[in-house]
Amino acid sequence: MRDAVIPDRGACPSTTMLGMIYIRGGTFRMGSDRHYSEERPVHRVTVGSFWMDATPVTNHQFRDFVRTTGHVTFAEKRPEPDQYPGARSDQLYAGSLVFTPPNHPVDLRMWGAWWSLLKGANWRRPNGPKGITLHGLDTHPVVHVTYADALAYARWAGKDLPTEAEWEFAARGGLDGAEFAWGDTFTPRGRHMANTWQGQFPWQNTEEDGFARTSPVKAFVPNGYGLHDMTGNVWEWTSDFFADRHSADAAKPCCIPKDPRGGREDDSYDPCLPDIRIPRRVLKGGSHLCAPNFCSRYRPEARLPQPVDTSTSHVGFRCIVRERNVP
């Protein structure tokens, strides 16, 4: 298992690195050939060393950012009509997608059966205007943040968002090729290792892990690097544009890509929406809504495309500081 502490450099780490874990870079096998097509093929990648937030950014941390900067998130703004051709005026309002579970089985191909675009839903009111506020949720991950919101926080904090390769390397915790961030058994000795869905998604949640929605960021044991919630709880933004497959493995060890970036922006647009050219970035880690009967993406190699303008009640983020960027 790799060293997961800040190394001795003859001085204390700067305040920027407080609450972060040092990840010594290396080469690993990225992706999976056993699950979803977008995770293929397995290929070797090398990443440099970096510090990563030990947890997703919390509501408390994001509140400090908003109070200091006055930042207004995308979900708190009314969309501009020219960005969404064909949309009716009554569909353009400030809000965000909130998980609204039905009380009966539904067609799992129809995601609208459990997602609602609620007016007034944002990071301050994660379940919508009639839901609870952030009272008691200070240590839960902030949600309803778009890519731009996450990047604004990262820059304010003197940090950056991870690439997909950096994120996946860190999530594995030194267990290269393991099925999960903690090993090859989903619930070792019956113990839940992450906040995921138990029961039949999306209508039956038995809450065996103790949580119906998000959980405090340190509710579950960390991985081998000391990082919490690298799978489950909330999906996390990365800086890479989405491509529907990984690049093939390098033919020779000398050709293994170092600190690779994802696909091209032009290739990230949703082919099902040709009139709306909104880039999509890679999300990693799965969430509390991942269930064996629907979305077994609570694994380090799992990935999804997310339009940069879309916020939801199960997407958050964490930041990194690359070693080469530290004076």
N, C-alpha and C positions, 0 to 999 in steps of 0.2 A: 504494500500500500504506500502511495506516495506521501512525501512530507506535505502536511497541510497547515503549516504555521508560517508566519512571517519570518524570514531568515534574519540572522544577526548581521546587520550591515554597519555596526559600529555606532548606530544612533537609533533613537526611537522612530517609528514610522510617523509620517506626517498625519495631521488630523484628517486628511482626505481618506487615509487608509483605515481609520478606526471603524470597527464593525465589518471589516473585510477579511477575507482569507487569501493567503498567498497560494497560487497554483503554479507549481513549476512546470513549464511547458514540456512537450514531448510529442511522440508519434503514436497514433492510435488508429484503430479501424472504425471509421465513421459510417453510420447507416446500418441497415439490416436487410437481409435477403429473405427473411422469414415472415414478414408481416405485410404492410401496405406498400403499394407500388412506388409511391413517392419517396420511400425510404431507401430504395435500391439505386445502384448496387453498393455493396460494402466496398470501401476504398480507404487506402491509407492516407492520412493527413498529419501534418506537423503544425503545432501551434507554439507560439512563444509564451513566455511566462507573464502572468498578470495577477492582479488582485481582483477578487469578486466579492460583492456584497454577500454576507453570510445568509441573508434572507431576502425575499422579495421586499421592495419598498413598501412601507406600511402607510396606513392612513395618517398616523401621527407625523411621519416624516414628510409626506406629501403636503399636509396642512402647513407645516413650517415653510415649505417652498412657496406655497400660494400666499401666505401671509407676508413673506419677504418680498416677493416679486409682483404680486397682483395677477399672476397668471390665471387666465380663464380657459378652461378646457374646451375641447371641440364639442363635447356633449352639452355644454352650457350655451352654445351659440346656435342661432337659427341658420340652417344651411343656405348657401347662395343658390338661387334657382338655376343659373347658367351652368352649375357644376353637375346638375342632375336632370338632363333633358328628358322630357316626358313625365316627370313627376308632377302630381297635382299640388296646388298651393297648400291645400289642407294637410298634405303629407310632409311638408317642410316645416318642422318645428324642432326646437331644442329638446333633445332627449337621447336615449340610448337603449340598447337591447338588453332586456331583463329576462332571465329564466323564469317562466311561468308554467309550472308543471301541470299537465292534465290529470284527471283522476281516473283514467282508464287507458288501456293500451291504444297506441296510435301507429300509423304507418311511419316507420323510422326513416323513410325517404323524404318525409315532409317536415323539415325543420321548423316551419312556421307553427307547428302544433305545440311547440314548447318555448318559442321565443316571441317576445312582444316588444315592439318599439314604443317605449313608454315616454310620454311627454314629462319632462321634469326629472327623469332619471339621470343621475350623474354621480361623480365620486362622493359627493356629500350625502346623497340619498341613493344608495346602491340598489335598493329594491323598488325605486320609484317614489313619486311624491306622496303616496299614501303609506309607504313603508317606513321602517325605522330609520332614524338618522344614524350618525356614526357613534352615538353613545354606546360605550362598551366595546367598540371595534377598533380602538387605537392600534392594537397589535395585529390586526388582520391586514392582509395585503390590500393596497389601494386598487380599485377596479374602475371600469368606465374611463380608461385612458387610451387615447389613440397613440399612434407611433410618434406624432409630433409632440404630444404631451409628455411622453416618456423621455424623448430626446431633450426637451426643454429642461426637465428636471435633472437629467444627467449632466448637461452642460453647466447648469447652475451649481451643481455639487462638485464640479471639476472632474467629472468622470465621463464615461462613454457607455454606449450600449454594446453588448457582446455580439460578435459574429456568431453564426450558427455553429461553426466548428469549435470556437472557444466555449460556447455554452455547452455543447454536447460533451466535450472533453472534461469539463468541470463536473457535469452531472454524473458521469460514470464513476467518479470518486476513486480512480485507480483500478477499477474492475473492468478492464478492457474486454469487451465481448460478452459481458454478463447481460442477462435478460432485463434486469431492473437495476436501479441505482444502488441497491443494497445486496444484490446477489441474484440467484436464479429461481428462488421461491417467492411467490407473490406475498403470501402471508406466513412467514416462518413461525412455526409453533403456534399458529393461529393469531399472530400479532399483526395488526394493520400498520404498515410502514409509511403510508401516505394517505392524504385526504382524497378518497375516490368515492364512487357510487357503489352501494350495495343494494341489490334488488334488481328489478326489471325497469330499466330506463325507458321513458322519462317519468313514469307515473307512480312507481313504487320504490321508495327509498327507505330501507330498514335502518339506516344510520348506525350500523354496527361499529363504525369508527368514531362515533360520537358527534358527528357534524352533518347538518343538512345542507349547508352552503359553505362559505369560506371558513377557515379555522385560523387561530392565532399562528403566526409564522414559525413558532418553535414548538408546536404541539406534537410534532413527530421527530424521531431521532434523525440526526444529520447523516449525510453520506460519509464516505471515507475521507473526504477532504474537510469535513466540518461544515458543509453547506446544507441548509434546511430547505425543504420544499422544492427540490429540483425536479420532482415529479409530483403531480397532484396539486390540489388547492387551486392554483390559477395558472393558466397558460402565460408564457412570458415572451415579450417582444425581443427579437434580435434585429440586427441592422441589415441583414441580407435580404435581397429581393428573392422571391420564391421562383424556383424552377421545379418542374414536375418530376425530375429525376436528378440524382447526383451524377457527377462526372465519373467516367470509368477509372479503375485503379491504374496507377502509374505502372508502366512496364518494368521500370528499373528503380531500385531504391534511391538513386541519385535524382530521380524525377518526381519524387513525392512532393506535392504542393505544400508550401509553407505559408501559414496564415491566409488560407484561401478565402475569397469572398463568394457570395452566392451567384445567382443568375443575373441576367441583364434586366434592367427596368422594363424595356419594351416587351420582354418575354413573360413578365410577371402579371400582365393584365388578364382578367378573367375572360376566357374565350366564350363563355356563355353570355357575356354582357358586352358585345362588340361596340355599342354606342357609348359606353361609360368606361373611359380609359383611366382607371384609378390603380396605381401601383399596389402590389401586394407584397408584404414582408413575411418572413418566416416566424411562426410561433413555435415554441418548444415547451415540452414538459407535461402536457395534459392538464386536467383540472379536476375539481370535485365532481364534475359531471361525466367523467369517463367511467364506463361500465363494460364488463365483459360482453354483454349482449348487444353493445352498440359501438363502443369506441375504446378499444384497448390501447390507448395512447399514453398510458402512464409509464413510459419507458424513455430512456435518454435519447434514443434515435428517432422517436416519434416527431412528426412535424406537420404543420398545417399552414396554408396561405391565409393571410388576413389583410383585407384592404386597409390602407393606411388611415382612412377616414372613419373606420368602424370601431366603436367601443362597445364593450359588453360587460356583463356582471361577472364574467369568469376569466378576464384577461388583465394581467398586471405586468410587472417588469422588475428587473434588478440591473445593477450597473457594474462596470469593471473599470480598472485603471491598468493599462498595459505597462509593463516594466520599462519598455523602451521610451515611454513618455514621462518617466519620473526623473527629475533633475538629479 
